[in-house]
Amino acid sequence: MNILLTGATGYVGSCLVGALLRSGHAVRCLVRKAEKLEAILDRLDAEAPGALPAASLRSQVSVVVGDASDPSALAAACVGVDVAYWLVHSMDQGVDFERADRLAAERFADAARAAGVRRIVYLGGLGAEDDRLSAHLRSRHEVGAILREGGGEVIEFRASIVIGAGSFSFDLVRTLVERLPVMICPAWLATPTQPIAVDDVVAYLVAAADLPAGPAGRTNSKIYGIGGPERVSYGDIMREYARQRGLRRLLIPVPVLTPRLSSLWLALVTPRYSKVGRKLIDGLKNPTVVTDTAAATDFPIRPRSLAAAVRDAMAREDAAFEGRRWADIADAEELPRRYGGRFDGPRLVDHRHATVDVSPERAFAAIERIGGKHGWYGHEWLWQLRGWLDRLLGGPGMGRGRRDPDRLVAGDVLDCWRVEECAPPRRMRLVAQMRLPGRGWLEFEVVRRDPGPAGGGAVTIHQTAVFDPRGLGGLAYWYSIWPLHELVFGGMLAGIVAWAQGKDGGGIRAAKAPAVEPPRTARGPLPVKSPHEQSSQPL
């Protein structure tokens, strides 16, 4: 089918676009910034199975650049479309989101009707109409009603909390559980809900495109409540996450914390979630459970359990992290140094780099000889002290050495590390095996630059320490030893550069390096057209 996807760069939309493409649909995306969609499609390229070349996925995508409330952009986007997905909301825009969502839905319904769109698929929120809904849930229901009043066929799904790597709800649960060993829990934390895994939400959305049409001349609009198999509370979700992370958490219920007071407390504990979190917390007083069996009857989808949803979300985060290339982050070299590094999702990142006029092979040789009898390029007494403490705690310490004095392969033991990846002369990644209140990695990457003044080329050596803290103890550990990290990791990078240049330490340039160019590919950019050009052609 010819599919229009709005909200493609949002959380659910970014998951849905790949599923629609893998189902064989031609997808047109209405986005404000094509660059965000490019990043999503790059990720899909990396994940594409060998049997389906990545280029064939991208060839099924076109894009209209415009705002979802702009009538001309909506009209252009709807031309030639069979099914349109409406996944737009304005809650995080810092505006009157109810009014903004109402206006956008009205204009979208008009554009879809004028273009003859056969079906609209919409994702809203659960909650009983007579339950004095919060502004967020009330707006979600209102948008669904506006779409149905447009006269076309509308399939509306109403979901509760969506569990998935990158979802706001899951990120909020993780942050609270990781940072607070004891939580004072207001009454709304016991409100019944029916969380659902994001993969199950996507499965429903994809299947909605193939639902049988209604009788001729009549619409077949339906509302489906969707959720996982368990009715639990928000507190139960926190306990499940804590269980899988191996954290002991004490939740103390109290009756006096209202959603308003809770939102103020949230702003103190997790300030980056405060803007949207206050609006969502207000809706937690409303039960969000499935009250009918229509979805189970009409769709062959059996949603997974809460435990499986949390496990999948954590595994997806790990998989995304394993594929991350810190040297390819364009702004990594622009960020100022600050105490503790910076957060990247749940992980803390200490990124350093230096540019040196040597070949990639020479730079990588300096990295590959690290550890064992060669040592760690300075501050050896700190490494030995860390190894002694690790042995005291039951860890391997620093005495294991290495298999070969100059070459490493994946799986090799390297003192208190293990080589997770070694791809000369580009990248090496070590995973910590010492006793830690969390998980740690040390990654090196060599990026070729323009030839240096001495000739023969120049490279930037990127050194990144990453720590996934487990609970408040993990955070305390990382920040308390940060001054030692400054000595050890700073000295390590300087030593690697000095050895690469002949052990004299001359010519080290640790200042800002040139920006990393994105990889060049043969596929070319997305076919971006103006609304007027799009409106004259079908998909």
RODO-2510 file (C-alpha; in nm, 4 decimals, decimal comma):
residues 539
     n   res          X          Y          Z
     1     m     0,0000     0,0000     0,0000
     2     n     0,0892     0,3672    -0,0197
     3     i     0,1315     0,4774     0,3418
     4     l     0,1582     0,8243     0,4950
     5     l     0,3348     0,8311     0,8306
     6     t     0,3217     1,1436     1,0433
     7     g     0,5310     1,1605     1,3589
     8     a     0,7959     0,9389     1,1970
     9     t     1,0731     1,0915     1,4074
    10     g     0,8887     1,0408     1,7358
    11     y     0,9447     0,7331     1,9483
    12     v     0,6643     0,5065     1,8216
    13     g     0,6884     0,6475     1,4692
    14     s     1,0613     0,5726     1,4465
    15     c     0,9857     0,2111     1,5398
    16     l     0,6898     0,1886     1,3031
    17     v     0,8633     0,3139     0,9886
    18     g     1,0936     0,0108     0,9727
    19     a     0,8069    -0,2332     1,0316
    20     l     0,6018    -0,0769     0,7505
    21     l     0,8963    -0,0915     0,5121
    22     r     0,9690    -0,4546     0,5976
    23     s     0,6020    -0,5319     0,5256
    24     g     0,6531    -0,4102     0,1696
    25     h     0,4663    -0,0789     0,1880
    26     a     0,5760     0,2421     0,0172
    27     v     0,6065     0,4989     0,2941
    28     r     0,5853     0,8763     0,2730
    29     c     0,6894     1,0647     0,5855
    30     l     0,5748     1,4139     0,6789
    31     v     0,8531     1,5603     0,8930
    32     r     0,9773     1,9013     1,0010
    33     k     1,3448     1,8034     0,9689
    34     a     1,4594     1,5499     0,7109
    35     e     1,7910     1,5075     0,8956
    36     k     1,6203     1,3265     1,1838
    37     l     1,4557     1,0847     0,9441
    38     e     1,7917     1,0242     0,7741
    39     a     1,9376     0,9155     1,1076
    40     i     1,6507     0,6699     1,1616
    41     l     1,6942     0,5225     0,8148
    42     d     2,0689     0,4930     0,8688
    43     r     1,9907     0,2797     1,1741
    44     l     1,7535     0,0659     0,9671
    45     d     2,0275     0,0235     0,7074
    46     a     2,2610    -0,1098     0,9752
    47     e     1,9957    -0,3521     1,1015
    48     a     1,8752    -0,4733     0,7597
    49     p     1,9123    -0,8517     0,7143
    50     g     2,1378    -0,9762     0,4380
    51     a     1,8443    -1,1188     0,2418
    52     l     1,6920    -0,7713     0,2064
    53     p     1,9478    -0,5106     0,0964
    54     a     1,9260    -0,1890     0,2942
    55     a     1,9027     0,0171    -0,0251
    56     s     1,5732    -0,1523    -0,1112
    57     l     1,4228    -0,0244     0,2148
    58     r     1,5295     0,3335     0,1523
    59     s     1,3955     0,3201    -0,2033
    60     q     1,0459     0,2781    -0,0570
    61     v     1,0678     0,6045     0,1405
    62     s     0,9861     0,9568     0,0288
    63     v     0,9485     1,2639     0,2440
    64     v     0,7485     1,5843     0,2564
    65     v     0,9112     1,8518     0,4684
    66     g     0,6555     2,0577     0,6536
    67     d     0,4613     2,1070     0,9721
    68     a     0,1760     1,8697     1,0578
    69     s    -0,0538     2,1697     1,1153
    70     d     0,0225     2,3308     0,7766
    71     p    -0,2711     2,2709     0,5375
    72     s    -0,0540     2,2883     0,2240
    73     a     0,1978     2,0367     0,3612
    74     l    -0,0834     1,8050     0,4721
    75     a    -0,2545     1,8285     0,1319
    76     a     0,0701     1,7441    -0,0479
    77     a     0,1458     1,4566     0,1875
    78     c    -0,1982     1,2944     0,1474
    79     v    -0,1986     1,2713    -0,2346
    80     g    -0,2158     0,9092    -0,3541
    81     v    -0,2237     0,7649    -0,0008
    82     d    -0,4217     0,4537     0,0935
    83     v    -0,3634     0,4533     0,4705
    84     a    -0,2421     0,7425     0,6862
    85     y    -0,0995     0,7131     1,0378
    86     w    -0,1556     1,0054     1,2737
    87     l     0,1078     0,9894     1,5488
    88     v     0,1437     1,3607     1,6172
    89     h     0,1120     1,5360     1,9516
    90     s     0,2411     1,8662     2,0862
    91     m     0,2845     1,7957     2,4575
    92     d     0,6605     1,8516     2,4517
    93     q     0,6457     2,1692     2,2418
    94     g     0,5957     2,4124     2,5317
    95     v     0,2629     2,5371     2,3908
    96     d    -0,1070     2,4918     2,4634
    97     f    -0,0884     2,1317     2,3474
    98     e    -0,4639     2,0665     2,3643
    99     r    -0,5405     2,3527     2,1276
   100     a    -0,2438     2,2692     1,9008
   101     d    -0,3406     1,9009     1,8747
   102     r    -0,7054     1,9906     1,8103
   103     l    -0,6173     2,2282     1,5271
   104     a    -0,3698     1,9871     1,3660
   105     a    -0,6181     1,6970     1,3807
   106     e    -0,8935     1,9061     1,2183
   107     r    -0,6659     2,0097     0,9313
   108     f    -0,5364     1,6563     0,8861
   109     a    -0,8893     1,5120     0,8734
   110     d    -0,9839     1,7706     0,6076
   111     a    -0,6737     1,6944     0,3976
   112     a    -0,7269     1,3179     0,4223
   113     r    -1,0922     1,3463     0,3168
   114     a    -1,0068     1,5739     0,0222
   115     a    -0,7356     1,3342    -0,0993
   116     g    -0,9579     1,0255    -0,0660
   117     v    -0,7433     0,8540     0,1978
   118     r    -0,9126     0,5199     0,2635
   119     r    -0,8199     0,4781     0,6296
   120     i    -0,6628     0,6710     0,9169
   121     v    -0,4818     0,4828     1,1946
   122     y    -0,4373     0,6715     1,5211
   123     l    -0,2652     0,5880     1,8507
   124     g    -0,4283     0,7437     2,1584
   125     g    -0,4491     0,6672     2,5285
   126     l    -0,6621     0,4463     2,7524
   127     g    -0,8918     0,5893     3,0177
   128     a    -1,2664     0,5906     3,0877
   129     e    -1,4509     0,8934     2,9516
   130     d    -1,6365     0,9460     3,2800
   131     d    -1,3239     0,9324     3,4960
   132     r    -1,2366     1,3048     3,4960
   133     l    -0,9491     1,2490     3,2625
   134     s    -0,6253     1,4453     3,2824
   135     a    -0,5572     1,7080     3,0163
   136     h    -0,3230     1,4691     2,8347
   137     l    -0,5694     1,1778     2,8154
   138     r    -0,8613     1,4098     2,7441
   139     s    -0,6697     1,5547     2,4491
   140     r    -0,5856     1,2067     2,3185
   141     h    -0,9552     1,1112     2,3171
   142     e    -1,0558     1,4421     2,1619
   143     v    -0,8153     1,3957     1,8693
   144     g    -0,9638     1,0524     1,7986
   145     a    -1,3156     1,2004     1,7946
   146     i    -1,2081     1,4789     1,5560
   147     l    -1,0596     1,2277     1,3139
   148     r    -1,3801     1,0215     1,3162
   149     e    -1,5926     1,3316     1,2597
   150     g    -1,3948     1,3934     0,9419
   151     g    -1,6064     1,1269     0,7749
   152     g    -1,3370     0,8750     0,6861
   153     e    -1,2625     0,5345     0,8318
   154     v    -1,0568     0,5600     1,1523
   155     i    -0,8892     0,2787     1,3475
   156     e    -0,8008     0,4171     1,6894
   157     f    -0,5796     0,2251     1,9291
   158     r    -0,5784     0,3270     2,2937
   159     a    -0,2729     0,2184     2,4898
   160     s    -0,1458     0,2605     2,8425
   161     i     0,2250     0,2860     2,9319
   162     v     0,4503     0,1837     2,6415
   163     i     0,7600    -0,0117     2,7502
   164     g     1,0578     0,0094     2,5178
   165     a     1,4143     0,1324     2,4847
   166     g     1,3844     0,5072     2,4395
   167     s     1,0216     0,5471     2,5467
   168     f     0,9588     0,8283     2,7917
   169     s     0,7768     0,6023     3,0372
   170     f     1,0553     0,3454     3,0455
   171     d     1,3276     0,6115     3,0758
   172     l     1,1429     0,7701     3,3677
   173     v     1,1046     0,4376     3,5498
   174     r     1,4708     0,3572     3,4991
   175     t     1,5923     0,6962     3,6188
   176     l     1,3826     0,6874     3,9360
   177     v     1,4765     0,3304     4,0230
   178     e     1,8456     0,3801     3,9514
   179     r     1,8736     0,6990     4,1569
   180     l     1,6460     0,6370     4,4542
   181     p     1,7060     0,3350     4,6834
   182     v     1,4082     0,4462     4,8949
   183     m     1,1052     0,6011     4,7286
   184     i     0,8143     0,7767     4,8962
   185     c     0,5253     0,6610     4,6798
   186     p     0,2035     0,8630     4,6441
   187     a    -0,1331     0,6910     4,6114
   188     w    -0,1417     0,7281     4,2332
   189     l     0,1554     0,4911     4,2062
   190     a    -0,0921     0,2130     4,2877
   191     t    -0,3350     0,3108     4,0082
   192     p    -0,4025     0,0091     3,7842
   193     t    -0,2483     0,0178     3,4386
   194     q    -0,1843    -0,2288     3,1583
   195     p     0,1627    -0,1655     3,0112
   196     i     0,2426    -0,2902     2,6638
   197     a     0,5736    -0,3507     2,4837
   198     v     0,6492    -0,1128     2,1988
   199     d     0,6970    -0,4061     1,9567
   200     d     0,3397    -0,5156     2,0306
   201     v     0,2093    -0,1620     1,9728
   202     v     0,3892    -0,1558     1,6382
   203     a     0,2450    -0,4960     1,5470
   204     y    -0,1095    -0,3652     1,6045
   205     l    -0,0416    -0,0507     1,4015
   206     v     0,0971    -0,2455     1,1057
   207     a    -0,1886    -0,4970     1,1151
   208     a    -0,4445    -0,2143     1,1113
   209     a    -0,3534    -0,1332     0,7511
   210     d    -0,4818    -0,4757     0,6423
   211     l    -0,8093    -0,4848     0,8357
   212     p    -1,1065    -0,5602     0,6074
   213     a    -1,2813    -0,2467     0,4884
   214     g    -1,6329    -0,1618     0,5952
   215     p    -1,9395    -0,2092     0,3737
   216     a    -1,9616     0,0110     0,0659
   217     g    -2,0758     0,3600     0,1523
   218     r    -2,0197     0,3080     0,5259
   219     t    -1,7194     0,3536     0,7504
   220     n    -1,5757     0,0802     0,9634
   221     s    -1,4305     0,3038     1,2340
   222     k    -1,3349     0,1191     1,5521
   223     i    -1,1674     0,1873     1,8849
   224     y    -0,9403    -0,0817     2,0265
   225     g    -0,7985    -0,0879     2,3768
   226     i    -0,4591    -0,2593     2,3717
   227     g    -0,2365    -0,3670     2,6588
   228     g    -0,0212    -0,6442     2,7942
   229     p    -0,1687    -0,9501     2,9684
   230     e    -0,1200    -0,8119     3,3236
   231     r    -0,2926    -0,5377     3,5163
   232     v    -0,0250    -0,3854     3,7368
   233     s     0,0600    -0,0550     3,8997
   234     y     0,3336     0,1920     3,8150
   235     g     0,5019     0,0747     4,1348
   236     d     0,4959    -0,2841     4,0035
   237     i     0,6748    -0,1702     3,6880
   238     m     0,9448    -0,0095     3,9038
   239     r     0,9826    -0,3275     4,1086
   240     e     1,0165    -0,5392     3,7946
   241     y     1,2861    -0,3149     3,6541
   242     a     1,4710    -0,3189     3,9882
   243     r     1,4474    -0,7002     3,9981
   244     q     1,6009    -0,7395     3,6533
   245     r     1,8782    -0,4923     3,7356
   246     g     1,9558    -0,6684     4,0632
   247     l     1,8641    -0,3632     4,2728
   248     r     1,6912    -0,3671     4,6089
   249     r     1,4410    -0,0840     4,6316
   250     l     1,2047     0,0149     4,9114
   251     l     0,8763     0,1771     4,8075
   252     i     0,6923     0,3441     5,0970
   253     p     0,3308     0,4394     5,0132
   254     v     0,1903     0,7641     5,1534
   255     p    -0,1554     0,9138     5,0883
   256     v    -0,0649     1,2812     5,0841
   257     l     0,1383     1,3328     4,7679
   258     t    -0,0926     1,4625     4,4946
   259     p     0,0074     1,4465     4,1282
   260     r     0,0846     1,8200     4,1455
   261     l     0,3236     1,7792     4,4391
   262     s     0,4710     1,4694     4,2762
   263     s     0,5472     1,6623     3,9589
   264     l     0,7414     1,9217     4,1587
   265     w     0,9372     1,6422     4,3265
   266     l     1,0032     1,4867     3,9852
   267     a     1,1547     1,8145     3,8650
   268     l     1,4107     1,7916     4,1459
   269     v     1,5023     1,4251     4,0982
   270     t     1,4896     1,4069     3,7168
   271     p     1,4944     1,7656     3,5841
   272     r     1,5270     1,6649     3,2186
   273     y     1,1881     1,4914     3,2359
   274     s     1,0053     1,7644     3,4231
   275     k     0,8424     1,9456     3,1294
   276     v     0,6569     1,6430     2,9927
   277     g     0,6597     1,4451     3,3166
   278     r     0,4314     1,6856     3,5000
   279     k     0,1634     1,6456     3,2337
   280     l     0,1954     1,2669     3,2253
   281     i     0,1962     1,2290     3,6050
   282     d    -0,1325     1,4164     3,6188
   283     g    -0,2794     1,1313     3,4123
   284     l    -0,1543     0,8569     3,6447
   285     k    -0,4527     0,9150     3,8718
   286     n    -0,6704     0,7677     3,5950
   287     p    -0,6842     0,3855     3,5611
   288     t    -0,5637     0,2878     3,2129
   289     v    -0,6745    -0,0703     3,1584
   290     v    -0,8349    -0,2565     2,8687
   291     t    -1,2078    -0,3074     2,9248
   292     d    -1,3050    -0,4968     2,6071
   293     t    -1,1801    -0,7930     2,4045
   294     a    -1,2169    -0,6458     2,0551
   295     a    -0,8408    -0,6321     1,9885
   296     a    -0,7970    -0,9970     2,0888
   297     t    -1,0829    -1,0920     1,8550
   298     d    -0,9788    -0,8909     1,5476
   299     f    -0,5979    -0,9251     1,5623
   300     p    -0,3803    -1,2399     1,5902
   301     i    -0,1472    -1,0612     1,8335
   302     r    -0,0781    -1,1821     2,1860
   303     p     0,1149    -0,9117     2,3741
   304     r     0,4117    -1,0176     2,5862
   305     s     0,4308    -0,9993     2,9651
   306     l     0,5666    -0,7056     3,1645
   307     a     0,8809    -0,9030     3,2522
   308     a     0,9435    -0,9805     2,8851
   309     a     0,8768    -0,6194     2,7827
   310     v     1,1290    -0,4856     3,0357
   311     r     1,3832    -0,7516     2,9397
   312     d     1,3446    -0,6705     2,5695
   313     a     1,3811    -0,2972     2,6350
   314     m     1,7038    -0,3483     2,8278
   315     a     1,8402    -0,5839     2,5603
   316     r     1,7526    -0,3327     2,2868
   317     e     1,9414    -0,0609     2,4722
   318     d     2,2474    -0,2838     2,4956
   319     a     2,2286    -0,3707     2,1258
   320     a     2,2041    -0,0042     2,0283
   321     f     2,4966     0,0772     2,2544
   322     e     2,7127    -0,1951     2,1008
   323     g     2,6628    -0,0422     1,7583
   324     r     2,7426     0,3114     1,8735
   325     r     3,0458     0,4809     1,7228
   326     w     3,1480     0,7656     1,9505
   327     a     3,3910     0,9066     1,6954
   328     d     3,1049     0,9496     1,4492
   329     i     2,9098     1,1792     1,6789
   330     a     2,9701     1,5153     1,5166
   331     d     2,9337     1,7191     1,8344
   332     a     3,1526     1,4932     2,0506
   333     e     3,4511     1,7173     1,9886
   334     e     3,2550     2,0351     2,0600
   335     l     3,1399     1,9419     2,4103
   336     p     3,3234     2,1165     2,6934
   337     r     3,4951     1,9035     2,9548
   338     r     3,2967     1,8785     3,2761
   339     y     3,3136     1,6866     3,5977
   340     g     3,1884     1,3313     3,5526
   341     g     3,1695     1,3460     3,1742
   342     r     2,8207     1,3450     3,0270
   343     f     2,5138     1,1240     3,0221
   344     d     2,4246     0,9358     2,7072
   345     g     2,0933     0,7740     2,7979
   346     p     2,1583     0,5772     3,1177
   347     r     2,5341     0,5669     3,0654
   348     l     2,8124     0,8068     3,1619
   349     v     3,0675     0,8893     2,8938
   350     d     3,4227     1,0248     2,9264
   351     h     3,5343     1,1083     2,5723
   352     r     3,8823     1,2369     2,4821
   353     h     4,0670     1,2765     2,1548
   354     a     4,4034     1,3817     2,0162
   355     t     4,5277     1,4363     1,6611
   356     v     4,8689     1,3073     1,5562
   357     d     5,0619     1,3046     1,2268
   358     v     5,1057     0,9300     1,1850
   359     s     4,9407     0,6549     0,9838
   360     p     4,6335     0,4740     1,1174
   361     e     4,8403     0,1552     1,1448
   362     r     5,1008     0,3247     1,3635
   363     a     4,8343     0,4820     1,5864
   364     f     4,6528     0,1520     1,6257
   365     a     4,9767    -0,0284     1,7084
   366     a     5,0186     0,2064     2,0047
   367     i     4,6674     0,1216     2,1214
   368     e     4,7027    -0,2535     2,0633
   369     r     5,0129    -0,2868     2,2827
   370     i     4,8338    -0,1545     2,5895
   371     g     4,8403    -0,3530     2,9152
   372     g     5,0375    -0,6585     3,0200
   373     k     5,4114    -0,6067     3,0476
   374     h     5,3884    -0,2804     2,8512
   375     g     5,1687    -0,1239     3,1170
   376     w     4,9007     0,1408     3,0721
   377     y     5,1062     0,4402     2,9607
   378     g     5,1651     0,5948     3,3001
   379     h     5,0341     0,6066     3,6569
   380     e     5,1074     0,2372     3,6925
   381     w     5,0839     0,2582     4,0697
   382     l     4,7172     0,3614     4,0399
   383     w     4,6467     0,0658     3,8126
   384     q     4,8186    -0,1675     4,0555
   385     l     4,6260    -0,0197     4,3485
   386     r     4,3006    -0,0696     4,1562
   387     g     4,4013    -0,4283     4,0830
   388     w     4,4853    -0,4958     4,4480
   389     l     4,1463    -0,3600     4,5594
   390     d     3,9756    -0,5682     4,2923
   391     r     4,1448    -0,8855     4,4155
   392     l     4,0367    -0,7958     4,7682
   393     l     3,6742    -0,7804     4,6443
   394     g     3,7023    -1,1142     4,4644
   395     g     3,7817    -0,9826     4,1166
   396     p     4,0613    -1,0866     3,8783
   397     g     4,2927    -0,7950     3,9567
   398     m     4,5690    -0,6835     3,7204
   399     g     4,7852    -0,9959     3,7187
   400     r     4,6369    -1,1841     3,4236
   401     g     4,8531    -1,0128     3,1613
   402     r     4,7860    -1,0771     2,7934
   403     r     4,8279    -1,3633     2,5441
   404     d     5,0509    -1,1809     2,2950
   405     p     5,2704    -0,8777     2,3730
   406     d     5,1775    -0,6844     2,0573
   407     r     4,8593    -0,8263     1,9028
   408     l     4,5057    -0,8625     2,0357
   409     v     4,1982    -1,0439     1,9087
   410     a     3,8389    -1,0476     2,0316
   411     g     3,8074    -1,2654     2,3399
   412     d     4,1621    -1,2043     2,4671
   413     v     4,2166    -1,1392     2,8372
   414     l     4,3900    -0,8077     2,9071
   415     d     4,4687    -0,7671     3,2787
   416     c     4,1310    -0,6806     3,4343
   417     w     3,9647    -0,6347     3,0934
   418     r     3,8510    -0,8583     2,8108
   419     v     3,8794    -0,7619     2,4432
   420     e     3,5247    -0,7368     2,3107
   421     e     3,6146    -0,6128     1,9631
   422     c     3,9425    -0,5616     1,7793
   423     a     3,9335    -0,4387     1,4190
   424     p     4,2751    -0,3019     1,3131
   425     p     4,3512    -0,0286     1,2297
   426     r     4,0205     0,1318     1,3210
   427     r     3,8653     0,0216     1,6489
   428     m     3,9221    -0,1668     1,9727
   429     r     3,6794    -0,2083     2,2583
   430     l     3,7450    -0,3531     2,6034
   431     v     3,4851    -0,4615     2,8590
   432     a     3,5723    -0,4361     3,2276
   433     q     3,5888    -0,7584     3,4282
   434     m     3,6866    -0,5997     3,7580
   435     r     3,4321    -0,5705     4,0387
   436     l     3,2199    -0,2629     3,9665
   437     p     2,8808    -0,1266     4,0759
   438     g     2,7772    -0,1375     3,7131
   439     r     2,9306    -0,2182     3,3751
   440     g     3,2296    -0,0490     3,2123
   441     w     3,3891    -0,0278     2,8685
   442     l     3,6992     0,1358     2,7247
   443     e     3,6921     0,2071     2,3544
   444     f     3,9567     0,3345     2,1124
   445     e     3,8918     0,4471     1,7581
   446     v     4,1300     0,5807     1,4936
   447     v     3,9863     0,8208     1,2334
   448     r     4,1928     0,9196     0,9294
   449     r     4,2333     1,2925     0,8657
   450     d     4,3840     1,5033     0,5883
   451     p     4,7610     1,4670     0,5462
   452     g     4,9552     1,6467     0,8166
   453     p     5,2452     1,8900     0,7702
   454     a     5,5000     1,6084     0,8040
   455     g     5,3363     1,4150     0,5211
   456     g     5,2134     1,0580     0,5348
   457     g     4,8753     1,1422     0,6813
   458     a     4,7179     1,2334     1,0125
   459     v     4,4682     1,0623     1,2384
   460     t     4,2542     1,1480     1,5380
   461     i     4,2665     0,8959     1,8208
   462     h     3,9384     0,8806     2,0122
   463     q     3,9419     0,7319     2,3614
   464     t     3,6061     0,6786     2,5323
   465     a     3,5369     0,5343     2,8768
   466     v     3,1727     0,4364     2,9261
   467     f     3,0086     0,3376     3,2532
   468     d     2,6598     0,1976     3,3042
   469     p     2,6028     0,2637     3,6765
   470     r     2,3875     0,0262     3,8761
   471     g     2,1860     0,2365     4,1150
   472     l     2,2971     0,5233     4,3330
   473     g     2,6092     0,3317     4,4374
   474     g     2,7243     0,3208     4,0772
   475     l     2,6803     0,6959     4,0378
   476     a     2,8633     0,7614     4,3654
   477     y     3,1506     0,5381     4,2532
   478     w     3,1916     0,7113     3,9171
   479     y     3,1854     1,0662     4,0521
   480     s     3,4095     0,9888     4,3500
   481     i     3,6917     0,8474     4,1354
   482     w     3,6599     1,1069     3,8597
   483     p     3,9786     1,2938     3,9678
   484     l     4,1709     0,9669     3,9301
   485     h     4,0137     0,9131     3,5883
   486     e     4,1430     1,2528     3,4851
   487     l     4,4953     1,1378     3,5706
   488     v     4,4747     0,7834     3,4360
   489     f     4,2728     0,8332     3,1180
   490     g     4,4344     1,1667     3,0330
   491     g     4,7805     1,0175     3,0806
   492     m     4,6855     0,7096     2,8816
   493     l     4,5855     0,9083     2,5735
   494     a     4,8978     1,1249     2,5964
   495     g     5,1124     0,8116     2,6268
   496     i     4,9489     0,6467     2,3257
   497     v     5,0138     0,9560     2,1140
   498     a     5,3728     0,9842     2,2371
   499     w     5,4495     0,6192     2,1550
   500     a     5,2864     0,6529     1,8120
   501     q     5,5193     0,9481     1,7400
   502     g     5,8292     0,7666     1,8527
   503     k     5,8007     0,7865     2,2330
   504     d     5,9260     1,1456     2,2380
   505     g     5,5873     1,3007     2,3142
   506     g     5,6471     1,5811     2,0656
   507     g     5,3827     1,7281     1,8441
   508     i     5,0842     1,6192     2,0525
   509     r     4,7787     1,8138     1,9507
   510     a     4,4895     1,7557     2,1863
   511     a     4,2939     2,0587     2,0763
   512     k     3,9754     2,0513     1,8761
   513     a     4,0034     1,8186     1,5771
   514     p     3,8325     1,8702     1,2412
   515     a     3,4734     1,7582     1,2276
   516     v     3,4224     1,3966     1,1270
   517     e     3,2662     1,3694     0,7853
   518     p     2,9680     1,1364     0,7611
   519     p     3,0351     0,8157     0,5704
   520     r     2,9821     0,8485     0,1988
   521     t     2,7491     0,5982     0,0408
   522     a     2,6178     0,5328    -0,3040
   523     r     2,2556     0,5503    -0,2091
   524     g     2,2248     0,9307    -0,2145
   525     p     1,9934     1,1487    -0,0097
   526     l     1,6242     1,0936     0,0469
   527     p     1,3974     1,2251    -0,2298
   528     v     1,2862     1,5459    -0,0590
   529     k     1,0349     1,7503    -0,2526
   530     s     0,8439     2,0662    -0,1879
   531     p     0,4749     2,0311    -0,1023
   532     h     0,3800     2,1598    -0,4494
   533     e     0,6010     1,9058    -0,6274
   534     q     0,4695     1,6249    -0,4077
   535     s     0,1076     1,7193    -0,4623
   536     s     0,1359     1,6657    -0,8390
   537     q     0,2603     1,3074    -0,8131
   538     p     0,1398     0,9895    -0,6454
   539     l     0,3725     0,7842    -0,4252
***
